[in-house]
Amino acid sequence: MADPYDQLKESLIAGDGAGVERLTRELLDAGRSAREILDGGLLPGMEVVGQRMRSGECFIPEVLLSARTMQAALELLKPHLASGDSGSLGTVVIGTVEGDLHDIGKNLVAMLLQGAGFVVVNLGTGVTSAQFVAAVKEHDAQVLGMSALLTTTLPHMPETIAALSAAGLRDKVKVMIGGAPVTQAYCDEVGADGYGANAALAVETARALLA
Amino acid sequence: MENKKIPTRMGDGSLTWMTAGEIRADIEEGTRVAAERAKVPPLDEAELGHLLEIFASASRFTGVDIGDEVVLTYDGVGSQHIGTRIHDLQLYEQHLGADSVELYHPDYSFKAVKTVVPYEQGVMRQAQANVTVPLNYGAMPDLGRYTQPDGPVPNWSTLMPLGKIDEARAAQEEAVEHAVADMVYVCDGMLEAGADGVDFDTAGAAGDADFLAALRAIEAVRGRHPDAGIQIGMASEFVLGMHGNLEYEGVRLAGLWPREQMKLAAKAGATIFGPAVNVNTGKSGAWNVARAITIVKPCVQEAEIPVHMNVGMGVGGTPMAPWPPADAVSRSSRALVDILRLDGL
């Protein structure tokens, strides 16, 4: 008989929502802890999905299906998590910077982060530096993600980083940036902590920043 | 001598100076990253040496040896660079060595062109009376044009981030049906007006559904016009899985590289396959050409139909610049023909 965690992992990779729900319930009924289920099947499954996306073996729709399935499983596990264990890898505040209305890529990143086990506070588009700072403070975020598609709106990224410093929050939050015109060189130049060239790499970067 | 700086180009066309050792290192890296990504063999020592010879030369222009010339199959000509579209076709035929030319409408999308087919037929008839080389008619499958508000189906790029994966996939499947109907209608009209062939250009630009639409249209056109030339030019080296589950003849389209793309194009009924490998503007021309050759080599080795590789602005190792410099174009063209033994460009 196959290992139940392997089954759970494979069902998650396949985006099989019904299968993941059934297996998660069975594992809970068998007395497995929510943390064991997360670490044994769900998180390793999302890891494989990310790797396959990077190598061109699976694509955005499949990744999103797995992410959505992971989200549903997390909802099932939440009531069973130990006190103080939210089951989350951390809280990410994410948004598109002021003056920029593009949100398709940013929303994909938000979905994948959620699927990977982060709590995501999605502020939408046209977010000012003051709104980013307020949200980081309110949600006690460990990561701030900023997206931009227009080169003309890129300067709002360093502006927000400066605002975090002015508010005394810069040392408490890791800043990630992304979007078509953003590069690693720009990330280094403006003093951000991480850059994701695509949605899968953004999740990897967030994990690495909080490791 | 080793430290002598040689003028060469970056992928954006800008001039830079590198030593022979630096160029060699770029060539090695270009083939290595391509081999890893596309899961194909890297170039061998003789091929790397030949690329170095081409790129370490300071000559203004280079070219293949006499006798090694290949057919030049042009797409995207017949606009109005000088005078009328027909003047442009004549210019390419008579002054630029084109072995085939392509009339096209500036919208370059089958969906847009279907509204002006009678007008385009008139131009095609006139053009055929004025050029001697084979004259094709070309446009893009351009699947994105079928999304709202410009088209009839919901926009899958908007649906997917909302988690509406099934709806996004259904929208793409519906768009394929519309696109195939439009492509067949336009091809019928232009072939009946005297075109020697048709070109499905930049196929796969909107992902696997875009490629599927092109393949299905080719199959239909081949069935209706058994003797027509049918050319397909790809948008990039890799078919993006915007749908992910689409298949043609039992083969999943998402994630296909040129070798597998060519096999499906041949199966559908195409007579010429044009692989495309996009340029990284932050890397040197030598890096880009090494990468392009590595990716396309298995496609040429197993070719079932003539392979005319896309070489031009931003593809085939040629700089992404409106008017790519002649030194760069001649280097990439010569390297591709010498090493890949292509049927044409």
Boltz contact constraints between the chains, C-beta under 6 A:
constraints:
  - contact:
      token1: [A, 56]
      token2: [B, 255]
      max_distance: 6.0
  - contact:
      token1: [A, 59]
      token2: [B, 241]
      max_distance: 6.0
  - contact:
      token1: [A, 59]
      token2: [B, 244]
      max_distance: 6.0
  - contact:
      token1: [A, 59]
      token2: [B, 254]
      max_distance: 6.0
  - contact:
      token1: [A, 61]
      token2: [B, 165]
      max_distance: 6.0
  - contact:
      token1: [A, 61]
      token2: [B, 244]
      max_distance: 6.0
  - contact:
      token1: [A, 62]
      token2: [B, 244]
      max_distance: 6.0
  - contact:
      token1: [A, 64]
      token2: [B, 160]
      max_distance: 6.0
  - contact:
      token1: [A, 64]
      token2: [B, 165]
      max_distance: 6.0
  - contact:
      token1: [A, 65]
      token2: [B, 165]
      max_distance: 6.0
  - contact:
      token1: [A, 68]
      token2: [B, 163]
      max_distance: 6.0
  - contact:
      token1: [A, 104]
      token2: [B, 157]
      max_distance: 6.0
  - contact:
      token1: [A, 104]
      token2: [B, 161]
      max_distance: 6.0
  - contact:
      token1: [A, 107]
      token2: [B, 161]
      max_distance: 6.0
  - contact:
      token1: [A, 108]
      token2: [B, 161]
      max_distance: 6.0
